[in-house]
Amino acid sequence: MLMGHGALAGLPLIRDYKSKRISSWNHDGRNHDCWNIKPGETRDMAVIDGPGCVKHIWVTMGSNEPAFPRKVMLRAWWDGEDTPSIECPIGDFFGLGHGMRNNFTSLPLTMSPESGKGFNSFWAMPFADGARFEVQSECDEALNLYFYVDYEVYSEAPCEDTGRFHAQWRRENPTDGWTPEPGMTGEEIARYRSDIQNLDGKGNYVILQAEGRGQYVGCHLDIDCFARENDGEPFPPSLHGTGTEDYFNTAYCPTQEFSAPYQGIILNSGTPEWRWKGKNSVYRYHIEDPIHFDKSIEVNIEHGHGNNLSNDYSSTAYWYQTEPHGAFPALLPVEERLPRPDEPQYEV
């Protein structure tokens, strides 16, 4: 017994632990239950001693600054490690990119009304010897931060096979695409495209690269579509898909917003003339089917057929692994994390 089960069937089991919470509540009893985070300020949100497991995090932020969820960073360390296991813009950590908020419901992550302003994480985050959460604001103005960190305290450490939770954000803006040669007819373009082969994943957008032993438990992918089509193992990998929408458990190039426990489309900005124009976000969480790896893992995805599209791709990957973890890619500076402007930048 340590972590128990989060499912309904596990609730009757009476386990031995203490329920704890760290929050932004106002200790003088007044109603200003938030922290005022100044521009450039870095602050520990929660510091926890001993063995335990974070079970729920709730955050909401008051700011009128555009795209501020991309300007505030969330980091977490387990067991006194030197480098964070979570390093992610705070909005992206809670399931939606583009510096935006929108109502959606998945099993591990939600953004709640009004208009997605209530961020919730239900990922289990175990640790043996302490945990620390940090927020860093790179906003131009001060913001108000409200939060809960709900956790369990145990009398003994998790077993050695208990992985630590990780979250990593990436962006490629734009992806390196290709176009047919100038002057080709529609028939020539179709033939040209059909001859393109991608048998080794070269040029794919990389969602995750990790070293160690663990389980990949999913991602969300955030695409800003501004250019449209012009008319660890040898190949094949352990799991090979059939299309972007297929990996996210949808079909036939959907545009309808939809959220379910394990997969969803939580943002679509298309028009009747261009169904996927602008900002789009999809997620797939491997709750029932985590993908195990023994030494390393790479998760990647094509951007268009044979990687022909040049668009803005970003993602957040979630996984568990034994420590130590490999180095994360260098974090982009705040100006390179900001979403692309909307119209009239998009090309028709």
Order of alpha helices (4+ residues) and beta strands (2+ residues): beta-beta-beta-beta-alpha-beta-beta-alpha-beta-beta-beta-beta-beta-beta-beta-alpha-beta-beta-alpha-beta-beta-beta-beta-beta-beta-alpha
